[in-house]
Each structure stands twice: as structure tokens, then as C-alpha cells.
Amino acid sequence: MKTQHALMVAFHFPPQTGSSGVQRTLSFSKRLQAHAWHPLVLSANPRAYATHNPAQLASLPADLVVCRAFALDTKRHLGFGGRYSELMALPDRWISWWGHGVLAGLRLIRQHKPSVIWSTFPIATAHLIALTLHRITGLPWIADFRDPMLQPAHPSSQRQRRIYGWLEKQTLQRCRFAVFTTDNARNAYRTRFPQIDPAKFHVIENGYDEDDFAASTNGIVPSVNARTTLLHSGILYEAGRNPEQFLAALAHLKAAGTIDASLRVVLRAPGDIPGTIEKVRRHGVEDIVEVLPPVPYRDALHEMLSADGLLIFQGTPYNNQIPAKIYEYFRARKPILGLVDAVGETAGVLRGAGFGDMVPIDDTAALAPAIARFVTAVRSGTAHRASEELVAQSSRAHKAVQLAQLFDEAAR
């Protein structure tokens, strides 16, 4: 089969860190070559990233073409004391990437003659670059939506919402395929845009990369820690992922003597570390809960593999989304406690995978007994774990096959 090129427009790419989107694009860029597609990655200059992890650059294929176009962060580079004009940050703070990204993309197209363009949101400017390149060249375009563009509370600015709405409509009208990470997100877009052929909308879920797990387990000595460790790895928010009621439930169980310091709960990389520590102190569970800073990605996977149980915080505001780490949780083959809305997409995925330990994130009365039951099941070895079939289906190698099939169809 003849190998074709695909131009992939992605803001989140190594050495950027802090976004799960890095892993989605990175995995596709590594695995598409096995399906006769050679990626050309158009990303942003690393100066645009607030945080870096240069170690991730070692995971890039040696023959991967990566072009990093000029880009600034309006807030950090053009603002004063963190304040800046909104007109300089539309559709987002990385609008400076647009013009330079289009020029760089045209050079890549002239040199390598790709058959398709692919772009991933967020960041909105990535779709704007791809839209412009599509209009200039006529190349078929696949638009990837890791999150919905317009959400009830985001963007909050009316001016930004209008531009997002225009870009979203242009993207859906002109792309060959629109790809979403959840069924709910796809169905919501079908409902909002009934005039667009529903066959244009597809789902390619997030997943895990076996290479990263293999590297994270090299040389590991099994833990001999006598404490039962429950882990949440990732950002927490005041709305939708607030651990406040969970901590209150732990305090209730501690006061009742149901749990003690033989239970260890780790909140890794929650974002606002001082604020999360203050919540832990306010509830008096410092002897049980540890709030820890971010670690390199493979170290985070190692920690998942070493934990006894894993936690998912995903409340009602995120019902149409699934946290990317859930597939890594499946691969870790650990019990999972979901603090979720029962009608949300995350609850549906957990339920379909056989995980029955779920409780509303903000229901204090239900949280305490649910946590107690989960800890008991973990300690007794009776808690549910992902099946081998589920683990195989959750692999990003499987997701790359799906994307390659869309590229094949678009190129035809």
C-alpha cells in the first residue's frame, strides 16, 4: 500500500505538558505510520507553552517531521501584570500562531504534498489554521474535537462565544469528517446541526499507549507499603471536580472509626495545590490525604500501577466528556471508584465496563458508605477490574486504526 502524508495541526505537542491532548496527538503521530500514513506535525513554538517537559521529546519517532511555527501567549507575552486586551486574544490567546502557522503549513504542503489535513481542538486557533489551509488548497480536512467548542459556561465572554460559534459552524460545514471523543458529544452536535449529514460525525475515544506503560514498569519493585492507597491523578476544579464533599465524607468515616491512617488517599497534580491542601486541613484528614505536585507522565503511570484503587472526579458540568485518564486506569487494571453523575458519559463508560462503584460527587450522605464499601472491596480483592477485552479496545493502537480509516476515506 502506498504511503501518504497527513498534515496534523496540533497546539498540544511535546515538549508542552499539562494537557492530556499531548498524548492523543503524540500517539497518532507514532502509530499512523503502521497504516500507510506518514504524519507531518504543525505545532507551535515552545515559547507559547507555560510549562515544558523536554523529556517527552525522546518519544518522538526519529523520522517524524515537526514544524513549530512562531506563536506567543497573549497573556504572558503581550499582557501587563496578567491583564490584556480581549481583542488581542480572539479566538484564543494564541491567535499569533494563525498567520505563521498558515505560512508554515503551506510550505509543508508544497514540499510533502499531504493527502489530508487534521486539526484538534482545543486550541481554537488550530482549527482556524486548518480551515484556512483547507480553503486555500482544497485538501480534505478532518476536525478533531477533544471537547465541545461551545459549552454552557465556556467561553464566558460574549465576544469570544460569537467567534467560537462562527468557527465551529465553519468547521462543521467544511470539514470532511468531525471526530469526537464521546458518543454524547457527537450526538449533541448532531442535534445542534441537523442540516449536516449525520454520517460526517464520528467517535474516536481517547486511550492509553502501551509503549508508555511498558517504559513505566521497567525495573519496578512491587510496593511493600502496608497502607491501602487510593489515587486521583489530574486536575480538580471548583465546579464539577471539587473534592470538597469527598473530603467531608472521609472526615465522617474517620470520626466514626471506619477508616484511619491505614488508608492513604493521593491527590496528584490537582492544579491549585495550596487551595486543595487547605481543604484537606479544614476537614482534618491530613493523616489520610496527601496533595502532591505533578510528575513526569511515565512516573504518573508508574504511580497508577502501584496504587490499590483509582478515583475519578467527573460531575454534572462534564457529562458530555470522559477524562482521558480513564483509559489509562483501565490499562492499570485497578479497581475504580467513580464520583460521577449517573447520567453522564463517564458513568456510562464505567457501567459498560462493569465498574459498579459509582456515587454522585456532591452527595455527602451517599459518599461515605460508598467509599467504605469500595475500600473494603479493594482490601478483600473482590473489587472489579478491567477485562482483557476492554484493555485491548482502550489501546491507542486501536484508535489509530480508526483514524487511518477516516484518512483513507477522505483521501479517496
N, C-alpha and C positions, 0 to 999 in steps of 0.2 A: 504493500500500500504506500502510495506517495505521501511523504511528509509535507504538511502545510504549516504556515506560520499563523499565529494568533496574536494580535496586539492586545495586551491586557493593561488597562488603565486602573491603577490602584494607589491610593494615598498611603494606606497602611501596609508597609512592607519593610523588612529588615533594612536598617537597624532600629526602626521605630518599635517601641514597646508600650504596653499598656492597653492594647486593643486586641481582642480575640480575632479581629478581621485579618491581622497579620498571618495567622496560621491558615486561614481559608485560602488566601491568595498564594501563600508560600507553598502549600501542599499542591494546589492545582498546577503551579509553575513547575513542580518537580515531577508530577505524575502524569501530566498530559502527554509527555513525550512517548510513553508506552503505548499511546493510542494514536500515533501518527500526527500529533500536533506539537509544534515547537513554539513555546511561548516567547514573546518579546514583551518585557515588563516596562511600562512607562510609569514612573513613580515621581515623588518629589525629592528635592534636595534635602538631605538630613537636617539642615538648619531649621526646617519647618517643624521638626518634631520637638516637643517639650522634653521627652525622655528617650534615651537611646540604650540599646543593648547590642554593642558591636559583636558579641559572641555569636549572635544569630547569623551573621554573615557567612560563617563557616558552613551553614546548612544549605547555602545556595549551590545549585549544580554548577560545575566549572564552566560549562558551555552556555549558560543562561545569559541572554542579552538583557541588560538592565540599563535603562536610561533615566537619569534623575534630573528632571527639569528644575529650573530656578523657581523657588517658592518661598514666601515669607508668611509668618503668622501675624496677622494684623495686630492682635492684642499684644504680643510680646515684642514685635519689631517696630511697629508703627504707632503704638499707643503711648500714653504718658501716665505712669502710675497705674497701669492696667486699664485705663479708660481710653476709648477710641470711638471714632465716628462710625455709626452703623453703616453709612453709605460706603465705607471702605471695607465692609465685610459682608457683601452680598454676592452670591447666596450664603457664603460662609467666610470664615476668617482667612481662608487660603485661596481667595479669588486671584491673587497674584500668580498662582500656578497655571491659571487658564491659558493665557496667551503663550507663555513659554512652553506649556505642555502641548498645545496645538502645533507649534512650530517643531518641537521635538518629535511629536507623533508623525507629522508629515515626512520628516527626514527618515524615520524608521520605515514608513510605508514605501517611500521611494526606494530605499535600499533593500528591504527584505520582502516586499510585496505580500503582506499578510492577506489571508482569505476572509478573516472575520475580525471584528473589534469586540472586546468585552470590557465592561467597566463595573465597578462595585461601589455601592453607597452604604453607609456614609464614608466619604465626604461628598457633598453635593457637587462640588467642582469637578470631581471625577466624571460624573455623568455629563456635565456641561462640556468638558473636553471631548468626550466620546461623541456626544451629539454633534459638535462642530466638525469633528473629523468625518463622521458619517455623512453630514450634509455636503462636505467638500468632495469626498472620494466616492460616495455611494456604496462603500463596503457594508455588508450586513453587520448588524450590531446586536449583541446580547447584553441586556442590562440586568445586573445582579443587585437585589435589594436585601441586604442583611437585616435591615429594619425598614418598616414603612416610612416613607418620606414625611407625610403629614400625619401627625398624631394629635390626640385631643389637647395635650399640653405642650406640644413641641412642633414647630418653633413657637415661642411665646410672642414674638414681635409680629405685628400685623403686616408690616412691610416685607419681612422675611417670609411669612406664610404665603403672601401673594407670589413671590418669586419662586418659592418651593413648589407652589401649586402649578405655576406655568411650566417649570422644568419637569415636574412629574408628568404632566399631561403630554408635553412634547416627547418625553422619553417613551411613554407607553404607546403613543401613536406611531413613532418612527422606528422603534427597535424591532428586530425580527422576533426575539423572544424576551420575555420578562421572567426572571428567576427569583423565587422567594425561598426562605429557609423554613417556613411552616405552612401547613395547609390553611390555617386560619388567616394568615396574611394574604395568601393567594386568593382565597375566597372573598376576603374583604375588598380586594382590588377588583375582582370580577363584578362584585356588587356595585362598587363606585363607578366603574367604567363599563356599563352594559353594552355600549356601542362597539366595544373592541372584541374581536373574535376570542372567545374563551380558550381556544387552543393555543393562543400566544403565551398563556400563563403556565409556568411550570414550577415545581418544587424540587430543590436540591438542598437537603438538610446539611447542617454542619456535621462535623465528625471528628475523629481522632486520627493521628498519624502514627502508625506502628513504629516507624523509624525513631520517633522521639521517645516512645515508651521503651524501646529496646535500649537506647542510649542511657535512659534514666535508671535502668536496672543493673547496668554493668557494675560489678564489684560491690553490690549492696549486701550488707549483713542484716539478716532479719532482726527486727527490734525485740529487745527483751524488756521493754518498759512495761511494768505491771499495770499502768493506768490504761483505761479504755479511752481512746482518742477519737473524737468526732471532729471533722474538718469542714469548714466552708472556705473555699478558695476563690476570691474575687471581690469585686466592688459591691458595696452596700450603699443604699440611698435612703433618704428620709421618707420618700414615698415609694411604696412597692417592694422595697427590700430593706425595710427598717427592722433591725434585730431587737428593738425595744421590748416587745411582748415576749419574744423568745427568752430574753434575759430575765424578765419578770417571772416567767414560768420556771426557769432554773432556780431562781431565788425561792419560789414557793416550794419546789421539791427539796431544796436544801433545808429550808426551815422545818419541813415535815420529816426530815431524816431519810427521805427516799434516795437521795444522791449525796455524795460527799466528794472530797478531793481525789477519790479514786477514778472519777470521771474528769477527763480533760477535753475541753472544747477549744479549738483553734479557729480564730477568725483571721485568715491570712489575706493581707493586702486589701483591707476594706475601703481604702480611699482616704477617708477622714480618720486617721489613726487616733489623734488626740480626742476627737469627739466620741469615737467608739469606746476608747478606754474610759472616758468619763461616764458613759452609760453603764459599763461594767461595774465601775466603782459605786455608782448610785444604787445599783441593785445588790451590792455586796457579794458578788460572785467572783472576786479576783482570784480566789484559790482554785477556781474551776476553769475560768475563761481566760485565754491568752489572746491578745491582739498583736499580730506580728506584721512586719513590713513585707513588701514584695520581694520575691526571689527570682532568679532566672527561670525561664519556662520549664526546662527539664528538671530543675530542682523542685518546682511545684508539682510536676508529675510524680517524682520520687515520693514527695510527701503524701500524695493521694494513695499511692501504692502501699505506704507504710501505715496509713490510718486504719482504724477499725470500722468506721462508718463515715458517710459523707452527707453534707447538708446542702439543700437547695432553697434559697430565698427568692420567691418569684410571685409577688402579689398581683392583685387585680389590674393595676395600670399596665402590666406587661403580659396580659392574657394572650395577645397575638404573637408573642415572642417565646423562643426557647433559648436559655443560656447555652452558649457553645460548649461550656464545660460539662454539660450533662452527658455528652458522648464520651468524653474522657472519663467521667465517672463510670459509665458502663464498662469501658475497657479496663478500668482498675478492678472491676469485679468485686466491688464492695457494696454492702447494704446502703440504701439511700433513704433519708427522711426528707420528704418534700413539704416545705412550708409554702403552700400554693393555694390559689383559688381553684376550687374543684372543677369549674367550667373552663379554665384556661388551657392553652395549648400545652404548657409544661405538664400539667396534671394529666392530660390525655396521653402524652407520650409515656409518662411514668406508668400510668394504668395499663396501657397497651403492652408495656414491657414486663408486667407482672409485679410492679412495686406497689404495694398497698399501704405503705406507711406515709400517709399524707394528712395534713392538717392546715386549716386557714392560718396564714401568717399573723393575723391580728386578733385571733380568738384565744384570749388568755386562758379561759376555762378549759378549752379543749387541748391547748398546747401542753400543759403539764402532764396529763395522763398519756398523751401521745408520745412525748419524749420518754417517759418512764417505760412504756411498752417497747419502744424502739431500743433503748439501752439494754433492756432485759433480753430481747431477741438477739441483739448483737453479741452479748456476752455468752449466750447459750449456744450460739452458732446456728440458730434457726431462722435468722433474718434472710430475706430474699436477696439473690444476687443475679446479675445479668446472665442470660443463657449464651452459649457459644454462638448460636444463630444471630442473636441480637448484636453481639460484639462484632461479628463479621459484617453485618449490614451497616454498622455505625462507622466503619472504616472510611477514611477519606479516599482510599484507593477505589472503593466502590462509588464514591461521589464523583471522582474524576471520570469514570466510565460514563456517567450520566451527562456530564458537561461535554465530553468529547462527542457524544451522540448528537447533542444540540448543535455543536460546531459543524459536524458533518452535514446536518440537515440545512443549516443556514448557508453553508458554503455551496450547496447544490442549487 
